[in-house]
Amino acid sequence: MQDLLTMLQKLHRPRLLMRAARIGAEDYRRGTHLPRILGFGILPRHGTALIKLIEIEAALDTQRKTADASYSLIRHVDVLIAMVGEARFLKAAMMPSA
């Protein structure tokens, strides 16, 4: 899972997108937000969800860079919010409890 967090740290996106994602992640609710993005069903573990979110976000970023008409800024921010939220959950789960 450490490699997953390293991948996220190396991700470079426009500041405004990431700022919106960090602000939105404060109100991130896994049970509400994740099914909307990944589809309904059993929620995957944090690592698995993060991998799927990274794949979705990469496709959205490609659409953004190529000025694709089907690009949705709202969906992109929504996916980034979920990525930040899941990364926070993953970090918290990896921390040793005192």
N, C-alpha and C positions, 0 to 999 in steps of 0.2 A: 504494500500500500504506500510505502514511502516513495516509490517511483511515480505513483499517481500524483502525489502532492508535488513532486519535483516537476512533473509535466505541467501542472497548473501554474507553478511559479514561472516557468519559461514562456507561458502563453502571453503574447503581446497583443493587446487590443486597445482601441482608442480610449483615452482617459475618461471621456464622458460616459461611454458605455460601461466601463468598469465602476465608475463612481455610482452610476444609477444601480448597478447590480449590487454593490456593497450596501447601499442604502435600502434597497428592496429586500436584501437577505435578512435584515433585522426582523422583518415580519414573515419570514419564510416558514411555512407549515408543511412539512413533508407529506402528510396525509391528504392535504388539499391541493397543493401545487404539483407534486410529482405525477399523479395520475393524469392530470390535464396535459402534461408534456409527453410522458412515456406511454400513455394508454392505460386503461383501467385493468384491474387484475391485482394480483398479489404484488405488493411493493418489493422491489429487489433490495438486497443489502446495499449499504452506502457505497462500497467500492464498485459494485456492478452498476448501480445507478449512475455513478460518476463517469464510468467508461461510456455508457450510452449517451449521457449528456454531452460529453466531449465530442463524440461522433456527430451528434445533431448540431452542436455549436460550430464545428468545423465546416459543415455543409452551409450553415447560415452565413458564416464569415466569407466563404467563397462567393455566395450570392451577393453579399454586400460589396465585396471588392470588384466584382464584375458588373455591378449595377444592374443585376437581374431584376426584371419587373416584378417577379413574384416574391422578392425579399420583403420580409416583415420586420421592421425595427422592434415592434412590440414583442413579437415572438423571440427575437434575438435577446432582448433584455430579460425576458421571462426565463429563458434557458440559462442565461448567465447568472441570474438570481438563484436558480436551483443549483447550479454548479458551485457557487460560493457557499450556499447553505449546506450542501452535502459535504463539501470539503471541511467546513467547520465541524459537522457531526463526526466526520472521519477523524479529524485531529483530536477531538474530545475523547473519542473511543480509544485512541492510541495512547493517550496520556495515562501514566500509572496513577492509580488512586492512592491518596496518602492516608 
